[in-house]
Amino acid sequence: MSAVIDNHHADHAHGPAKGPMRWILTTNHKDIGSMYLWFSFAMFLLGGTLAMVIRAELFQPGLQLVQPEFFNQMTTMHGLIMVFGAVMPAFVGLANWMVPLMIGAPDMALPRMNNFSFWLLPAAFGLLISTLFMEGGAPNFGWTFYAPLSTTYGPDSTTFFIFAIHLAGISSIMGAINIIATILNLRAPGMTLMKMPLFVWTWLITAFLLIAVMPVLAGVVTMMLMDIHFGTSFFNAAGGGDPVLFQHIFWFFGHPEVYIMILPAFGAVSMIIPAFSRKPLFGYTSMVYATGAIAFLSFSVWAHHMFTVGIPLTGELFFMYATMLIAVPTGVKVFNWATTMFRGSLTFEAPMLFAIAFVILFTIGGFSGLMLAIAPADFQYHDTYFVVAHFHYVLVPGAIFGIFASAYYWLPKWTGYMYDEVLAKTHFWMSFVGMNLAFFPMHFVGLAGMPRRIPDYNMMFANFNMVSSVGAFMFGATQLLFLFIVIKCVRGGKPAPAKPWDGAEGLEWTVPSPAPYHTFSTPPEVK
Amino acid sequence: MLRHARTWLGVLFLMALSANTSASWEVNMTPGVTEVSRSVFNLHMTIFWISVVIGAIVFGVMFWSMFMHRRSRGAVPAKFHENLTVEILWTVIPLLILVGMAIPATKTLIEIYDTDDADIDIVITGYQWRWQYNYLGEDVSFMSNLATPRDQIANQAAKGEHYLLEVDEPMVVPTGQKVRLLITAADVIHSWWVPALAVKKDAIPGFINEAWTRIDEPGIYRGQCTELCGRDHAFMPIVVDARTPEDYAAWLAEKKAAAAAEAELTSKEWTLEELMERGERVYTSTCVACHQANGEGLPPMFPGLKDSDMVLNDVAAHIDVVVNGVPGTAMAAFGKQLSEVDIAAVVTYERNAWGNDTGEVVAPIDILNFKNGQ
């Protein structure tokens, strides 16, 4: 009897609903993944626009375009939008699309919650962006929102910022729970943990990091809310509170957050480099353990962001040693990637170009990170443009290039068409040159003594700032090309075969391109 | 297209070169002028060269692969995907390098944290947006404000060599003596940094952080606040003027005499004109950032003083706000930052400038009485 019913059911396999309700009510992981990706790209362009304002003001010494209070709003909103609105949702979008396809699952484990966690984001960022139009202006205390500048001295819009963070945080936590539930429960028969593609592995670890630290972030903003509106003094020294406590809590969230923004990119690159080297990934097992080690260590290094707050000597030494230790598993990863390329058969399509640039430039960011770990030297680097250069090197060619590499790698699977390779390579080279032009000179001005988060500076920093601005404009403008390439690819082009990359491995390439609305209704067998 | 891009880049480069004669292409940290700053510089260069060597090896392998093992050259992929020996080696070797690096770093850090046996103690207090230097046990205390005129910042005048790195009164210290710095803040977190001394310490309300320096050579060393502290974060520079011990002693004696004279000024009879003149100076260095030169402020964050009901009618409230500040707002308590004379002058100025014309004189003795009456 059941066979009859099953057949009947299969005849009615349905495609997407029509009209806008498809997107509002969808529980399909592919739809939700696409929405996450489009949303994050919109935020990327908005956050980038704010960066353009910053770089335009810093083009020359003197105040030309904006006043300091508005400049501070720009740096703050740029950071918040890029971290919480662009990078994190982009990775959740990739996970939504690819994790079920990679493990042979029909969908995410909790599809309705999936819909809710996406739709919280437009609410969160609508709230956050609206602060730009409020009396007293948007948050202006930096994306790290140190108290008491953000509490006693913050603008009225701080309350809206706090609720926006709460919403974005709830969204992240639900997304993370969903990813863990999917990976642990819905793997195809035969796919043991140690057979999972690395992107799945790194996302599994990232999701645990998210669940561990997003509540800490929610806690710290709630304490701010209490200080601002309910007369508590968590962070107010005059009331017996402790401004340094804020930083401890914030960075207990903030340092794992850094790895939340990079581990999924590690995973994607660990799949792309073997595909275009036509050679298996070197050291799969050590990659998994290195990711775990990085995630574990990330909980015990937070105070390296606070070397100058006056931590006792022993504390300073502990955090210095722990931070230096992170270089070991990170080094293992880089060595593995380099060795994967060694004696391969390499071709350089756009995903590979972005992946190689990822390894090289992320490693440069890693080196400056190692320098920053040396506490006595950090006294000279801390809160200068050297730090700005460092974290942009790990986040732009790290997270962002990782996302671009992933997007080009899987676009044929998503759209059913090949993207325009010539345009994509142009996008790569313009981004590569622009990004290095923008961020490399920041090392120099930082070492020469330029503090970060200033709208105006002495003439001795003028030359490199001008170069930086030119590079930033170039990098920014180039991203419109990416938008064009993606739209062009969605609308048509050379039809993509099920497996467009001859060296690629994985279940996602066993389904047709574009991936049908429902995949793996029957789990595949993994040997 | 490409050629045009190159031409434009060239033009921009030339613009950058010719834009400012004092502009530099400095790419590295200063070795500084203290023993500690030189150790820090050496650590910095050591870790830098270690990074360069490791980078050269790793990137070398990658570029070698990119050129030699490309499919277009007919490269056939190898099959290997693990090698325990190699993997152990590249875990252990970096670990050893790190231990080698940690040893000198630890030594320098211990030295930096040794704040004992200082010859001089200076309490440094960060305010939005100025520094206060208080020489402990010497009765010498003063505020150090940005000295760059506002019209240079607004590009209405040519910028001087030390644009944004100049103050009205620098912190003066003797060379060759251990100076202990006790760093704190009155409102938000600031950070006191002078690159040539390799001293950077956060100034945190409710905390007193310690740092120290011993400067070898007389000279003027410049730095800036390095913790975002609000609107004028970019405009609270630090200038350290290191002098020989003799010159320092002379300076200190002069400052003490000036402080005594200042105290006498409190009991002097002041005319409206004298107070207005002094008040304008105080207003320009202390109040103008928020309340603006025209007294109109930047509402709602920074209220205007021109035609303000309180300024026109309520002297007691006006003095109270200046002396005690307004809790929960950016208005600081200036009672401890400014002398009685300066407070009297600035209050008088505010009550008579921009057409406020109350004609009232607030004398220094009124401020003293107000403070004593609290």
Contacts between the chains, C-beta under 8 A, distances in Angstrom:
chain1	res1	chain2	res2	distance
A	60	B	19	7.2
A	61	B	20	7.8
A	61	B	159	6.4
A	61	B	163	6.7
A	62	B	152	7.5
A	62	B	153	6.2
A	62	B	154	7.2
A	62	B	155	4.2
A	62	B	159	6.9
A	63	B	153	5.6
A	63	B	154	6.2
A	63	B	155	7.3
A	64	B	155	6.8
A	68	B	231	5.0
A	68	B	232	6.3
A	68	B	233	7.5
A	68	B	234	6.6
A	68	B	235	7.8
A	69	B	231	5.1
A	69	B	298	7.7
A	69	B	301	7.6
A	72	B	228	7.2
A	72	B	230	7.5
A	72	B	231	7.1
A	72	B	233	7.6
A	135	B	300	6.1
A	136	B	300	6.0
A	136	B	301	5.9
A	140	B	230	7.6
A	141	B	228	6.7
A	141	B	230	7.9
A	142	B	228	4.8
A	146	B	188	8.0
A	146	B	189	5.9
A	146	B	227	7.5
A	146	B	228	7.3
A	148	B	187	7.6
A	148	B	188	5.5
A	148	B	189	7.5
A	148	B	205	6.8
A	149	B	188	4.4
A	149	B	189	6.8
A	149	B	228	6.8
A	149	B	229	6.6
A	149	B	230	6.1
A	152	B	188	7.8
A	152	B	328	5.9
A	153	B	128	7.9
A	153	B	187	7.0
A	153	B	188	5.6
A	153	B	230	6.3
A	153	B	329	8.0
A	153	B	330	6.1
A	155	B	301	7.2
A	237	B	204	7.7
A	237	B	205	4.4
A	237	B	206	2.6
A	237	B	207	7.5
A	238	B	205	7.4
A	238	B	206	7.5
A	241	B	206	7.9
A	242	B	206	7.0
A	243	B	189	6.0
A	243	B	204	5.5
A	243	B	205	6.1
A	243	B	206	6.6
A	243	B	207	7.7
A	244	B	204	6.3
A	244	B	207	6.9
A	277	B	65	7.9
A	277	B	69	7.9
A	277	B	77	6.7
A	278	B	71	7.3
A	278	B	77	4.4
A	279	B	77	4.2
A	279	B	78	6.2
A	279	B	79	7.3
A	279	B	81	7.5
A	280	B	79	7.4
A	280	B	81	4.1
A	281	B	81	6.5
A	282	B	80	7.5
A	282	B	81	5.5
A	282	B	82	6.6
A	283	B	81	7.3
A	283	B	82	5.5
A	283	B	87	5.9
A	284	B	81	7.0
A	284	B	82	7.6
A	285	B	82	7.3
A	286	B	82	7.8
A	286	B	87	5.5
A	308	B	191	6.2
A	308	B	200	5.2
A	308	B	201	5.8
A	308	B	202	5.0
A	309	B	202	4.8
A	309	B	204	6.6
A	309	B	209	7.6
A	310	B	201	6.6
A	310	B	202	6.5
A	310	B	204	7.3
A	310	B	207	6.3
A	310	B	209	3.9
A	310	B	210	7.5
A	313	B	109	6.8
A	313	B	110	6.8
A	313	B	113	4.5
A	316	B	109	6.2
A	316	B	113	7.6
A	317	B	106	6.2
A	317	B	109	6.7
A	320	B	102	7.2
A	320	B	105	6.6
A	320	B	106	7.9
A	320	B	109	7.4
A	321	B	102	6.1
A	324	B	98	4.8
A	324	B	101	7.1
A	324	B	102	6.3
A	325	B	98	7.2
A	327	B	94	6.3
A	327	B	98	6.3
A	328	B	91	6.1
A	328	B	94	5.4
A	328	B	95	5.7
A	328	B	98	7.3
A	331	B	54	8.0
A	331	B	90	6.7
A	331	B	91	7.9
A	331	B	94	4.8
A	332	B	87	7.3
A	332	B	90	6.5
A	332	B	91	6.1
A	334	B	58	6.1
A	335	B	58	6.9
A	335	B	90	4.8
A	338	B	58	5.4
A	338	B	61	4.7
A	338	B	62	5.1
A	338	B	65	7.5
A	339	B	61	7.4
A	339	B	86	7.6
A	341	B	61	7.7
A	341	B	62	5.9
A	341	B	65	4.2
A	341	B	66	7.2
A	341	B	69	7.2
A	342	B	61	5.8
A	342	B	64	7.6
A	342	B	65	4.9
A	342	B	69	7.0
A	343	B	65	7.2
A	343	B	69	5.6
A	343	B	75	7.7
A	343	B	77	7.0
A	343	B	78	4.1
A	343	B	80	7.8
A	344	B	65	6.6
A	344	B	69	5.4
A	344	B	75	7.0
A	344	B	77	4.9
A	344	B	78	7.2
A	345	B	69	6.6
A	345	B	70	7.4
A	345	B	71	4.5
A	345	B	75	4.4
A	345	B	76	6.1
A	345	B	77	4.3
A	346	B	65	6.5
A	346	B	66	6.2
A	346	B	69	5.6
A	346	B	70	4.7
A	346	B	71	6.2
A	346	B	75	7.0
A	347	B	70	7.0
A	347	B	71	5.1
A	347	B	72	7.5
A	348	B	66	7.9
A	348	B	70	7.7
A	356	B	62	7.0
A	356	B	66	7.2
A	359	B	62	6.9
A	360	B	59	6.0
A	360	B	62	6.8
A	363	B	55	6.7
A	363	B	58	6.5
A	363	B	59	7.7
A	364	B	55	7.2
A	367	B	51	3.8
A	367	B	54	7.6
A	367	B	55	6.3
A	370	B	47	6.4
A	370	B	51	6.4
A	371	B	44	6.9
A	371	B	47	5.0
A	371	B	48	6.6
A	371	B	51	7.0
A	374	B	43	5.6
A	374	B	44	7.7
A	374	B	47	5.6
A	374	B	101	7.0
A	374	B	105	4.8
A	375	B	105	6.6
A	375	B	109	5.4
A	376	B	39	7.1
A	376	B	40	5.1
A	376	B	43	5.8
A	376	B	105	5.9
A	376	B	108	4.3
A	376	B	109	5.1
A	376	B	112	6.0
A	376	B	198	7.7
A	377	B	40	5.8
A	377	B	43	5.0
A	377	B	44	4.7
A	377	B	47	6.8
A	377	B	105	7.5
A	379	B	40	6.8
A	379	B	112	7.4
A	379	B	198	6.0
A	379	B	199	7.2
A	379	B	200	4.6
A	380	B	29	5.7
A	380	B	40	5.9
A	380	B	44	6.8
A	380	B	195	6.4
A	380	B	198	5.8
A	380	B	200	7.0
A	382	B	191	7.9
A	382	B	200	6.0
A	382	B	226	6.9
A	383	B	191	6.3
A	383	B	193	7.9
A	383	B	200	7.8
A	383	B	226	4.1
A	383	B	227	6.1
A	384	B	226	6.7
A	443	B	27	7.8
A	444	B	25	7.8
A	444	B	26	6.9
A	444	B	27	4.2
A	444	B	28	7.7
A	447	B	26	7.9
A	447	B	27	6.8
A	447	B	28	5.4
A	447	B	29	4.4
A	448	B	24	7.6
A	448	B	26	4.3
A	448	B	27	7.3
A	448	B	28	7.5
A	448	B	29	7.5
A	448	B	30	7.9
A	449	B	30	7.4
A	449	B	195	4.6
A	449	B	223	7.2
A	449	B	224	7.6
A	451	B	193	7.4
A	451	B	224	5.1
A	451	B	225	7.1
A	451	B	226	4.4
A	451	B	233	7.9
A	451	B	234	7.7
A	452	B	226	7.8
A	452	B	228	8.0
A	453	B	228	4.5
A	453	B	233	6.4
A	454	B	224	7.7
A	454	B	233	6.2
A	454	B	234	3.6
A	455	B	234	5.7
A	456	B	153	6.3
A	456	B	164	6.4
A	456	B	234	5.0
A	456	B	235	7.6
A	457	B	164	6.7
A	457	B	234	7.2
A	458	B	162	7.2
A	458	B	163	5.2
A	458	B	164	5.3
A	458	B	165	5.3
A	459	B	20	4.5
A	459	B	22	4.9
A	459	B	23	5.1
A	459	B	159	6.3
A	459	B	161	7.8
A	459	B	163	6.1
A	460	B	22	6.6
A	460	B	23	6.5
A	460	B	24	4.8
A	460	B	26	6.5
A	462	B	16	7.3
A	462	B	19	6.1
A	462	B	20	5.4
A	462	B	23	4.4
A	463	B	16	4.8
A	463	B	17	7.3
A	463	B	19	7.6
A	463	B	23	4.9
A	463	B	24	7.0
A	463	B	25	5.7
A	464	B	25	7.3
A	466	B	12	7.0
A	466	B	15	7.4
A	466	B	16	4.5
A	466	B	19	7.3
A	467	B	12	8.0
A	467	B	13	7.9
A	467	B	16	6.7
A	470	B	9	7.3
A	470	B	12	5.6
